[in-house]
Structure formats: C-alpha cells, structure tokens
Amino acid sequence: MTAFRTYASVARSCLTTSPLRRLVLVPPKAGRSPYWRVRGTEYGIGFDRSTQVADKSSAAKLLKQWRDEAKRQHLAPPDETRGLSFAAAAVSYLRAGRSKLFVKPLVIHFGETPLAKIGQAEIDAAAAAILPNALPQTRNRSV
C-alpha cells in the first residue's frame, strides 16, 4: 500500500463520511474540564454543548433529552403558526422599559403580522409608508 491516497479513495471516503453526524457523548479531557460534552447534529440542529455533569449516566440522560427536544423542534409546525406576532413583541419590548418613541406607528403598520414574515423588504416598505417625506438616514433611525 502506498503512502498517498488515490483520488478515488478520497472521493469514496467523502461519500461515506458525512459532516452531519449523530449526537455523541465526548468524554472529559484531562486538565481541561471534568464535564462530558455532546457534539454532532440531530435533525439538522447542531450541538456542541457541555452537559455540566461529570458522570456518564447523567450525561447520557441529557443526551436523550436533547435528542427528544431536537425531534420535537423538527416535527413542530412552521414558525408562522407558532411564532410571535409583532404586536406581542412590541408589548414585551415596552414592558421591558424600552423607549416607546417609534413603536406606535410600527404597531399600527405591522399589527398581528408574525415576526417570521417580517424581513428587510417589509421594514423598508414600513419606513416609506410611515415617513414618506423623510430622508433615508431618518428612516433608518426611526424604523
């Protein structure tokens, strides 16, 4: 066997080894941390977390919980049906003691629109509708 790998063997190994690997427990590293880690991907959700526990059985329980959580997120309905509306987010923002200076026109414009449906194009359209005669820099500060 040669020391160099052929192109075919490299290509074959790329097909068989996926960067998306299942969640695995990673043992603690001596001198770094006494805690087990969970690494990998489950249902398209990447994990690289410390379990904050030093024994393997407790870490395995956390691994199972995180797998179940990833599965629930994967099987849940899309964000539009379970997401927060703009009005609810604005109420939360105001309850946190934030400034109400520019919130009212935005709540009138967006209302109960789900946050998942508000992107940069919708924000730009809102700025133009709320401040039609303002300069672009004023729109950026106000919306």
Order of alpha helices (4+ residues) and beta strands (2+ residues): alpha-beta-beta-beta-alpha-alpha-alpha-alpha-alpha-alpha
